[in-house]
Amino acid sequence: MLIVIPEFDEEQVENTIGRFRTIIERTGGEAGEPNHWGRRKLAYEIDHRTDGFYVVMEFTAGERTLVELKRILRVSDDVLRHMIVKLPPSYAHKPLPEPTEVPA
């Protein structure tokens, strides 16, 4: 999951996601289609920002890919927060549920 800075428009968000897909694929991984949750309010303020673009993407990767991806995500100015989670085999290739609206 990535939270991309809110100052971007949709095209810039797509470019950011594309950059990370390229990193995954060039290092031997395989990236699925990103699931865009859109612009959402953050649970708490990050770098004086109160919202961001949420994107979830499933991918398969080896250790080399994970090390490179984590390194680049840490230094990227485009990404407010990221989380990489290893899914159990029983979750593989199941579609992610659509996000639900949270009441304000």
C-alpha positions as CSV (number, residue, x, y, z in Angstrom):
1,M,0.0,0.0,0.0
2,L,1.2,3.5,-0.8
3,I,-0.1,6.9,0.2
4,V,1.0,9.4,-2.5
5,I,1.2,13.1,-1.7
6,P,-2.1,15.0,-2.3
7,E,-0.5,17.8,-4.4
8,F,-0.4,15.4,-7.4
9,D,-3.0,15.0,-10.0
10,E,-4.2,11.6,-11.3
11,E,-1.5,11.5,-14.0
12,Q,1.3,12.2,-11.6
13,V,-0.1,9.5,-9.2
14,E,-0.1,7.0,-12.2
15,N,3.5,8.0,-13.0
16,T,4.6,7.3,-9.4
17,I,2.8,3.9,-9.4
18,G,4.4,3.1,-12.8
19,R,7.9,3.9,-11.4
20,F,7.4,1.3,-8.6
21,R,5.9,-1.3,-11.0
22,T,9.0,-0.8,-13.2
23,I,11.3,-1.4,-10.2
24,I,9.4,-4.6,-9.3
25,E,9.5,-5.9,-12.8
26,R,13.2,-5.0,-13.5
27,T,14.4,-6.8,-10.4
28,G,12.5,-10.0,-11.3
29,G,9.2,-9.5,-9.6
30,E,5.7,-9.5,-11.1
31,A,3.2,-6.6,-10.4
32,G,-0.5,-6.9,-10.5
33,E,-2.9,-4.1,-11.4
34,P,-3.0,-1.3,-8.8
35,N,-6.2,-0.8,-6.9
36,H,-6.8,3.0,-6.6
37,W,-8.7,4.0,-3.5
38,G,-8.6,7.6,-4.4
39,R,-7.9,10.7,-2.3
40,R,-8.7,10.0,1.4
41,K,-8.4,11.7,4.7
42,L,-5.4,10.5,6.7
43,A,-6.0,9.2,10.2
44,Y,-3.4,11.7,11.4
45,E,-1.4,14.5,9.9
46,I,1.8,13.6,8.1
47,D,4.3,16.3,7.0
48,H,1.5,18.9,7.5
49,R,-0.8,17.1,5.1
50,T,-4.2,15.8,6.0
51,D,-5.0,13.6,3.0
52,G,-3.3,11.5,0.3
53,F,-3.9,9.2,-2.6
54,Y,-4.2,5.6,-1.4
55,V,-3.1,2.8,-3.8
56,V,-2.9,-1.0,-3.1
57,M,-1.0,-3.3,-5.4
58,E,-0.3,-7.0,-5.1
59,F,3.0,-8.2,-6.4
60,T,5.3,-11.2,-6.2
61,A,9.0,-10.6,-5.6
62,G,12.2,-12.1,-4.4
63,E,14.5,-10.7,-1.7
64,R,16.4,-8.6,-4.1
65,T,13.2,-6.9,-5.3
66,L,12.0,-6.2,-1.7
67,V,15.4,-4.7,-0.6
68,E,15.4,-2.4,-3.6
69,L,11.8,-1.4,-3.4
70,K,12.0,-0.6,0.4
71,R,15.1,1.5,-0.2
72,I,13.5,3.6,-2.9
73,L,10.2,3.9,-1.0
74,R,12.0,5.3,2.1
75,V,13.7,8.1,0.1
76,S,10.9,8.9,-2.3
77,D,9.4,12.4,-1.8
78,D,6.2,11.3,-3.7
79,V,5.2,8.8,-1.0
80,L,4.0,9.8,2.4
81,R,3.7,6.3,3.8
82,H,4.1,2.8,2.5
83,M,3.5,-0.7,3.8
84,I,4.6,-4.0,2.3
85,V,2.8,-7.1,3.7
86,K,3.5,-10.8,2.8
87,L,0.2,-12.4,2.1
88,P,-0.4,-16.1,3.1
89,P,-0.7,-18.5,0.2
90,S,-4.5,-18.8,0.7
91,Y,-4.9,-15.1,-0.2
92,A,-2.9,-15.4,-3.5
93,H,-4.7,-13.9,-6.5
94,K,-8.0,-13.2,-4.8
95,P,-9.4,-9.7,-5.7
96,L,-9.1,-7.1,-3.0
97,P,-12.4,-5.8,-1.6
98,E,-13.4,-2.3,-2.7
99,P,-12.8,0.3,0.0
100,T,-15.7,1.5,2.0
101,E,-16.5,5.1,2.8
102,V,-15.7,6.1,6.3
103,P,-18.2,8.6,7.9
104,A,-16.6,11.9,8.7
